[in-house]
Amino acid sequence: MTILSSRSTLLLLVLAGAAVGLAGCSGSVDSTGAGGGADETNSGGGGSGGGAAVACETSDDCDAGAFCRFADHGCGQGQASGTCTGLPLECGYVPELVCACDGQVERQDCPELRRVDISANGACTPPEGTFACGYTFCQTGTEYCERIDHATTHPGLVRFVCMQLPASCDGNDTCACVEGIDTPCPQTSCETDSAGHAVLSCVD
């Protein structure tokens, strides 16, 4: 019979504990989230528990714990299919309000909790004192809309951000003032929406 010394026994226990710890770390965690407005790089997991991406045309194509998300926020009118994306845990606050594909104006992530994607198609009436900026709303006279197209890093992914107007614009958010603003994007262009507000498009 082999009798282990106390030092050998301790070493075996330490090695066994390390092996268990490594085994526990082998699983992957999907930390991309599901919110559509603020951080649009999150493609989320499929409706089958975060495995391979599951294509969809409506949320009915996804599991109960997911909704159909379109990277271009076109509610299915642009891209042919979306991706089943896990539901957020709760409503968020950034951006404060978003437009849902069913025309409802709600706090960030609230539409997704109802399994409804957000819309950049102007489906919602902007709250008083604001104008539509894709799926969100900017403050009239103090902000301008910036459309960020991640054509290089994430093809098809588009984000909308409200940016502070320079004081020199004096509340004027037309292209004449906005298109000269410095952005980190190598390509920019400016268009005016139907209400006369400038939308500065930024392609990375």
Secondary structure, 3 states (H helix, E strand, C coil): CCCCCHHHHHHHHHHHHHHHHHHHCCCCCCCCCCCCCCCCCCCCCCCCCCCCCCEECCHHHCCCCEEEECCCCCCCCCCCCEEEEECCCCCCCCCCEEEECCCCEEECCHHHHCCCCECCCCCCCCCCCEEEECCEEEECCCEEEEEEECCCCCCCCEEEEEEECCHHHCCCCCHHHHCCCCCCCCEEEEEECCCCCEEEEEEC
